Amino acid sequence: MVDTTVRRVVAFAAAAGLAMAAFPATAAAVPGAITWDDGNSRFTRTVSNTNPVVGDTVTVTTKFERTGIPVEYIYSIKDLHPACLTPVAGSAKMSGDPVQIDTSSSDWIRAEFGITKYPVYPNISPKSQTFEIQYKVGVNCARDTPLPTSMHYGGSLGDGTYQGKGPTITVSGDAVSSTTITEVTGAQVGKAVTLEASVTPPGAGGTIQFTAGDHVLGDIPVGANGKASIVWTPGAAGSYNIGAAFSGRSAVAGSSSTRTVIVTETPTDGGGGGGIDTGSFSF
């Protein structure tokens, strides 16, 4: 029987897709694929987007085929991925059937199948079986650096251990952002004042942390217009260093800025029949 119970050694590798250059974060998805043969086994790995940005979901598939006899049954697969990619729960499938991830580590997942459920025949149906899983691109991924993917598998004809086969995934660099704080005038002790910050390029996502000196005022989500605001009531007169730190969002780097705000004492009424101003509004 050909190829039985041996540990496979890769004979050669042939790229079925092109090497992908880095694209801007706004570029369309750039799929990539690679095919290699090992004896009478053929493997094709496909990545739905080889140039994702942080927050994107990419789909990785491995297709098993046979170019000659005998039939092979696929028992298991170990999908190797960059540690900064997180498997999407419930996304693992084998030829369209949902499958469980049996074991996993920071940079691989493993799924096992029934020993007779997924045959691959060289000349009758089914002529192929395809494993699929989705990953979420994390903020801790290195930017503009090819990150390796690969796979190991077990079958009725032995085990295949393939390192660094690909395709690689290159997370696009984040766009530069800037954060500005709207000028504040007329701030007085004991009176609420609105602090507002704007992020460029605008867009929803991330937070802005407002500070007054060393005191954190709060973390406010950034709206679709790129702005966030918080109400601050100064407790004493003086010069305050107001800070606004943008956390960043998918494909956009964080940034920060500061602005000096002068707070004055609240004027008091000088006496007379007018009484004391309570600060209420009349309409």
Secondary structure as GFF3:
##gff-version 3
##sequence-region A 1 283
A	DSSP	beta_strand	6	8	.	.	.	ID=ss1
A	DSSP	beta_strand	12	14	.	.	.	ID=ss2
A	DSSP	beta_strand	32	38	.	.	.	ID=ss3
A	DSSP	beta_strand	41	47	.	.	.	ID=ss4
A	DSSP	beta_strand	57	66	.	.	.	ID=ss5
A	DSSP	beta_strand	72	80	.	.	.	ID=ss6
A	DSSP	beta_strand	85	87	.	.	.	ID=ss7
A	DSSP	beta_strand	93	94	.	.	.	ID=ss8
A	DSSP	beta_strand	97	98	.	.	.	ID=ss9
A	DSSP	beta_strand	103	105	.	.	.	ID=ss10
A	DSSP	beta_strand	108	112	.	.	.	ID=ss11
A	DSSP	beta_strand	119	120	.	.	.	ID=ss12
A	DSSP	beta_strand	128	137	.	.	.	ID=ss13
A	DSSP	beta_strand	150	155	.	.	.	ID=ss14
A	DSSP	beta_strand	158	162	.	.	.	ID=ss15
A	DSSP	beta_strand	178	181	.	.	.	ID=ss16
A	DSSP	beta_strand	193	200	.	.	.	ID=ss17
A	DSSP	beta_strand	207	212	.	.	.	ID=ss18
A	DSSP	beta_strand	215	221	.	.	.	ID=ss19
A	DSSP	beta_strand	227	232	.	.	.	ID=ss20
A	DSSP	beta_strand	238	246	.	.	.	ID=ss21
A	DSSP	beta_strand	255	263	.	.	.	ID=ss22
###
